[in-house]
Amino acid sequence: MGYRILETYDIPGYLHERGHWEDVTDIRVREVSDGNMNRVFLASSADGTRSVAVKQALPWVRVAGPSWPMNPDRADAEARAYERIAEVAPDKIPAIHGYDPENYALVMEDMSDLEVLRTLLNEGAAYGPHTSARIGELVARLSFTTSDFGMPSAERKALIAASVSPELCKITEDVVLSEPYVEHEHNHWHEGLDDLAATFRADARLRTEVADLRHTFMTGAQALLHGDLHTGSIMVGTREGAPVVRVFDPEFSFVGPIGFDLGLYWANALVSEERARALGTLSDHADQLRLSWDAFETEFRRLWPTRVDTFFDDAYLDRFLHRVWTQSLGYAGTEIVRRIIGFAHLTDLTTLPDPVPASRRALLLGRELIVRREELTDVAAVRAIVEP
């Protein structure tokens, strides 16, 4: 039949065609699209005992419409990422029931009983002891097992070739790692930040350091990334009395520098901390960088003895992890900057009664993380510039 854009009324028949549902009269469907890129539907039985989600990539950016075309094959990258993560951390992603490459549609677990992490944090909730640790563990497992340490060379080359995503990588290269530091139509900011936006564009040292991070992003094919790992792509909650953490939306997935995923998560955690500080609701925010890094490092070191190329010894592991740490800080800085004076701002800041003071603090922190990343050798050094 070829690619078709699914509407709410199509979902019962579509699920039946794909073998996911027998009695189409038993399905209740509602659209719950919330992100920038795709459409999402929830289908449930009349008695509420069964439900699934259907996510479809559109041939454009959903929030912009046909004026911003986008190849829907980004869903292929998402499906591949889920498949790979399911091999090493199945409890940290939604269960995938099927992928339809013709219509770029995923049928997956309904996570409507969980909450988006960013939403909870904006409402004043704490992270809890499990969230950041599980994120660090997931990044370690995915990155180790898809790196040259965890995969034979021929398989790695095939993974790199299959995971090439030029269109979405170009978005990151531009929106995160270029545009905020030049005059560009995508950039916007609160009027109280005019001076810092101009200062950042004129800051030669800052631009050089961002150029270095940008080039590493373009060339550093270390491991398979989620590619867009922020607090809006994580859902949390409790099931049967146990904490649940689910990472979703890996459509920006490609093979790149490991520090990018950690950096995006850290940036969002640090901005969330600035929100809480502005509102006087600080709880466990200061622990999140440490918890995620400790879990990442612990799990990566646990996997190290299984490496396929033993030429890389333990001394090299220490050097490698230091580089990941340093790059993570740098990418955290670039994500903070672009979320304030670039494109696609964070509700963490925009919904504050007065966004300017927290935004200024976050911007200056972002710059420090970028230009001083080699000096900031541990969590304590980072905390020293975060805490007022």
FENTA-V964059 format. One record per residue. N is the residue number from 1. RES is the residue in three letters. PHI is phi in whole degrees, 0 to 359 (NA if undefined). NEAR is the number of other ideal C-beta (glycine too) atoms within 8 Angstrom. D_FIRST is the distance of its C-alpha to the first C-alpha in Angstrom with 2 decimals. Layout:
# FENTA-V964059
N;RES;PHI;NEAR;D_FIRST  N;RES;PHI;NEAR;D_FIRST
This chain:
# FENTA-V964059
1;MET;NA;3;0.00  2;GLY;85;4;3.81  3;TYR;295;8;6.88  4;ARG;224;7;8.06  5;ILE;279;8;11.74  6;LEU;280;12;12.83  7;GLU;248;6;15.83  8;THR;306;8;18.51  9;TYR;289;6;17.53  10;ASP;278;9;14.00  11;ILE;298;14;15.67  12;PRO;304;12;17.11  13;GLY;295;8;13.98  14;TYR;297;11;12.19  15;LEU;296;15;15.33  16;HIS;292;11;15.49  17;GLU;301;6;12.07  18;ARG;274;9;13.20  19;GLY;81;5;16.59  20;HIS;263;9;18.62  21;TRP;207;11;19.92  22;GLU;269;4;20.97  23;ASP;267;6;22.51  24;VAL;290;10;20.36  25;THR;285;4;23.50  26;ASP;264;7;25.23  27;ILE;260;13;23.21  28;ARG;243;7;24.67  29;VAL;234;11;22.72  30;ARG;218;7;24.18  31;GLU;274;8;23.22  32;VAL;232;9;25.74  33;SER;306;8;24.65  34;ASP;223;4;27.86  35;GLY;282;9;27.48  36;ASN;283;6;27.05  37;MET;255;11;23.65  38;ASN;233;12;20.99  39;ARG;253;11;20.05  40;VAL;226;13;21.20  41;PHE;237;14;21.06  42;LEU;250;13;23.42  43;ALA;242;14;22.66  44;SER;221;10;25.74  45;SER;287;10;27.10  46;ALA;301;6;29.46  47;ASP;271;4;32.43  48;GLY;77;7;31.53  49;THR;272;4;31.78  50;ARG;218;6;28.29  51;SER;202;10;26.07  52;VAL;217;14;23.39  53;ALA;249;16;22.17  54;VAL;239;16;18.64  55;LYS;242;12;18.76  56;GLN;235;15;16.10  57;ALA;278;15;16.97  58;LEU;271;12;16.59  59;PRO;278;10;16.69  60;TRP;202;11;20.30  61;VAL;285;10;23.26  62;ARG;304;12;22.92  63;VAL;286;6;26.58  64;ALA;256;7;26.66  65;GLY;83;8;23.45  66;PRO;299;6;21.96  67;SER;291;5;25.51  68;TRP;235;8;25.14  69;PRO;296;6;21.95  70;MET;207;12;21.07  71;ASN;296;7;18.60  72;PRO;290;11;16.44  73;ASP;291;8;16.96  74;ARG;301;16;20.15  75;ALA;294;17;18.39  76;ASP;299;9;18.54  77;ALA;296;16;22.28  78;GLU;295;14;22.62  79;ALA;296;12;21.06  80;ARG;296;11;23.35  81;ALA;297;14;26.29  82;TYR;300;13;25.86  83;GLU;298;9;25.69  84;ARG;290;12;28.85  85;ILE;295;15;30.70  86;ALA;300;10;29.97  87;GLU;286;7;32.00  88;VAL;238;9;35.05  89;ALA;210;11;34.98  90;PRO;297;9;32.59  91;ASP;278;3;34.80  92;LYS;246;11;34.29  93;ILE;225;12;30.54  94;PRO;293;10;28.26  95;ALA;293;7;26.93  96;ILE;259;14;23.31  97;HIS;268;8;21.45  98;GLY;171;9;18.21  99;TYR;234;9;16.10  100;ASP;250;10;12.33  101;PRO;292;8;12.29  102;GLU;292;7;8.64  103;ASN;251;9;9.45  104;TYR;51;13;13.13  105;ALA;233;13;14.27  106;LEU;251;14;17.36  107;VAL;252;14;18.66  108;MET;217;12;22.40  109;GLU;303;9;25.84  110;ASP;282;10;26.93  111;MET;251;10;29.89  112;SER;291;8;30.99  113;ASP;278;6;34.31  114;LEU;258;10;35.06  115;GLU;238;8;36.10  116;VAL;294;10;35.23  117;LEU;304;13;38.27  118;ARG;301;15;38.86  119;THR;300;8;38.96  120;LEU;297;10;41.54  121;LEU;296;14;43.62  122;ASN;297;11;43.66  123;GLU;274;6;44.97  124;GLY;102;7;47.79  125;ALA;286;6;46.69  126;ALA;269;5;47.74  127;TYR;291;14;45.54  128;GLY;85;8;47.31  129;PRO;282;7;48.34  130;HIS;254;7;45.00  131;THR;300;14;42.37  132;SER;293;14;43.44  133;ALA;298;12;44.59  134;ARG;290;11;41.21  135;ILE;295;15;39.54  136;GLY;299;17;42.04  137;GLU;295;13;41.49  138;LEU;299;12;37.71  139;VAL;300;16;38.11  140;ALA;297;15;40.69  141;ARG;294;12;38.65  142;LEU;294;16;35.50  143;SER;289;15;37.54  144;PHE;296;14;39.91  145;THR;287;12;37.39  146;THR;247;13;35.24  147;SER;261;12;38.32  148;ASP;292;8;40.43  149;PHE;284;11;42.69  150;GLY;252;11;40.16  151;MET;229;12;37.91  152;PRO;301;6;38.89  153;SER;304;7;38.67  154;ALA;295;6;35.96  155;GLU;294;8;33.63  156;ARG;298;12;34.46  157;LYS;296;8;33.56  158;ALA;293;8;30.16  159;LEU;297;12;29.65  160;ILE;300;10;30.74  161;ALA;297;7;28.39  162;ALA;289;7;25.34  163;SER;260;12;26.39  164;VAL;300;7;27.00  165;SER;221;12;25.81  166;PRO;298;6;27.40  167;GLU;292;9;25.90  168;LEU;286;13;26.89  169;CYS;298;13;30.13  170;LYS;297;8;31.03  171;ILE;300;9;30.77  172;THR;296;12;33.24  173;GLU;304;12;35.46  174;ASP;276;10;35.76  175;VAL;291;13;35.70  176;VAL;265;11;37.75  177;LEU;245;11;39.72  178;SER;205;11;40.60  179;GLU;303;12;40.14  180;PRO;297;13;42.62  181;TYR;255;11;45.39  182;VAL;221;7;44.99  183;GLU;289;4;44.64  184;HIS;207;7;40.97  185;GLU;295;3;39.17  186;HIS;288;9;37.28  187;ASN;287;12;40.61  188;HIS;203;6;42.28  189;TRP;197;10;44.91  190;HIS;294;7;47.46  191;GLU;301;5;50.34  192;GLY;286;8;52.74  193;LEU;247;14;51.18  194;ASP;305;8;51.76  195;ASP;294;6;54.52  196;LEU;291;11;52.66  197;ALA;300;11;49.54  198;ALA;292;8;51.85  199;THR;298;8;53.82  200;PHE;296;14;50.77  201;ARG;293;9;49.63  202;ALA;265;6;53.13  203;ASP;274;10;53.57  204;ALA;296;6;53.67  205;ARG;296;7;54.02  206;LEU;300;12;51.07  207;ARG;297;9;48.83  208;THR;295;8;49.95  209;GLU;293;12;49.20  210;VAL;294;13;45.72  211;ALA;300;8;45.17  212;ASP;296;9;46.13  213;LEU;294;14;43.65  214;ARG;296;11;40.92  215;HIS;294;8;41.65  216;THR;297;10;41.64  217;PHE;300;15;38.24  218;MET;285;8;36.95  219;THR;239;6;38.62  220;GLY;271;8;39.44  221;ALA;279;6;36.75  222;GLN;276;9;38.55  223;ALA;196;11;35.94  224;LEU;289;12;32.53  225;LEU;252;16;32.74  226;HIS;293;13;31.11  227;GLY;93;16;31.60  228;ASP;207;10;31.95  229;LEU;272;14;34.31  230;HIS;232;12;36.06  231;THR;291;12;37.28  232;GLY;275;9;34.21  233;SER;247;11;31.98  234;ILE;228;16;34.24  235;MET;243;12;34.50  236;VAL;224;13;37.66  237;GLY;167;9;39.27  238;THR;227;7;40.85  239;ARG;229;7;39.57  240;GLU;51;4;42.11  241;GLY;80;4;44.84  242;ALA;247;6;43.48  243;PRO;293;9;42.27  244;VAL;235;10;38.56  245;VAL;230;12;37.15  246;ARG;232;12;33.42  247;VAL;262;13;32.10  248;PHE;223;10;28.57  249;ASP;59;7;26.42  250;PRO;273;15;27.01  251;GLU;288;15;24.33  252;PHE;274;15;27.17  253;SER;299;14;27.91  254;PHE;196;13;29.28  255;VAL;269;11;32.37  256;GLY;209;12;35.34  257;PRO;286;11;38.84  258;ILE;303;14;39.42  259;GLY;297;15;41.57  260;PHE;293;14;38.77  261;ASP;298;13;37.29  262;LEU;300;18;40.80  263;GLY;299;17;41.78  264;LEU;297;14;39.04  265;TYR;295;15;39.98  266;TRP;297;14;43.66  267;ALA;302;17;43.23  268;ASN;293;15;41.63  269;ALA;294;15;44.32  270;LEU;290;14;47.06  271;VAL;293;14;45.79  272;SER;300;14;45.59  273;GLU;295;13;49.18  274;GLU;295;15;50.22  275;ARG;298;14;48.77  276;ALA;298;14;50.67  277;ARG;297;12;53.80  278;ALA;296;10;53.61  279;LEU;267;8;53.30  280;GLY;72;6;55.87  281;THR;241;6;53.48  282;LEU;303;8;53.57  283;SER;232;7;53.07  284;ASP;259;9;51.68  285;HIS;301;12;49.98  286;ALA;293;9;52.42  287;ASP;271;9;51.49  288;GLN;288;14;47.81  289;LEU;296;13;48.12  290;ARG;297;8;50.60  291;LEU;298;12;48.63  292;SER;289;17;45.40  293;TRP;292;13;47.28  294;ASP;301;10;49.48  295;ALA;292;15;46.55  296;PHE;299;13;44.70  297;GLU;296;11;47.85  298;THR;299;9;48.83  299;GLU;289;13;45.50  300;PHE;296;13;45.25  301;ARG;292;9;48.80  302;ARG;296;6;48.10  303;LEU;280;14;45.30  304;TRP;307;11;47.38  305;PRO;298;4;49.19  306;THR;270;6;45.89  307;ARG;302;10;45.19  308;VAL;278;8;44.24  309;ASP;243;7;46.55  310;THR;281;5;49.99  311;PHE;299;4;51.44  312;PHE;282;9;50.51  313;ASP;269;7;53.42  314;ASP;295;6;54.22  315;ALA;296;6;55.97  316;TYR;293;8;52.84  317;LEU;303;12;50.87  318;ASP;301;8;53.25  319;ARG;295;8;52.70  320;PHE;296;9;48.93  321;LEU;294;11;48.83  322;HIS;298;9;51.15  323;ARG;294;9;48.74  324;VAL;298;11;45.84  325;TRP;303;11;48.11  326;THR;297;11;49.13  327;GLN;294;16;45.65  328;SER;300;15;44.46  329;LEU;299;16;47.22  330;GLY;298;16;46.32  331;TYR;292;17;42.64  332;ALA;300;16;43.75  333;GLY;298;17;45.85  334;THR;293;17;43.13  335;GLU;291;15;40.81  336;ILE;300;16;43.66  337;VAL;299;16;44.42  338;ARG;291;14;40.94  339;ARG;282;12;40.47  340;ILE;240;15;43.58  341;ILE;239;13;43.89  342;GLY;248;13;40.40  343;PHE;253;8;36.94  344;ALA;65;7;35.61  345;HIS;281;8;38.83  346;LEU;262;10;39.62  347;THR;294;8;40.36  348;ASP;309;14;43.09  349;LEU;261;16;45.12  350;THR;294;8;43.76  351;THR;266;7;44.54  352;LEU;290;11;48.14  353;PRO;306;2;50.82  354;ASP;227;6;51.89  355;PRO;288;11;49.35  356;VAL;293;9;51.68  357;PRO;302;8;54.11  358;ALA;294;13;51.52  359;SER;293;15;49.28  360;ARG;296;11;52.28  361;ARG;301;11;53.18  362;ALA;295;14;49.65  363;LEU;300;15;49.45  364;LEU;295;9;52.79  365;LEU;297;14;51.79  366;GLY;303;16;48.63  367;ARG;298;13;50.80  368;GLU;300;10;53.21  369;LEU;296;15;50.49  370;ILE;286;16;49.28  371;VAL;276;9;52.66  372;ARG;247;9;54.60  373;ARG;300;13;52.05  374;GLU;287;5;54.29  375;GLU;278;6;57.23  376;LEU;275;11;55.52  377;THR;274;6;55.87  378;ASP;204;6;55.28  379;VAL;298;8;54.21  380;ALA;301;6;57.75  381;ALA;294;10;57.74  382;VAL;293;12;54.53  383;ARG;300;10;55.88  384;ALA;295;7;58.98  385;ILE;264;10;57.11  386;VAL;278;9;54.81  387;GLU;280;6;57.58  388;PRO;291;3;59.76
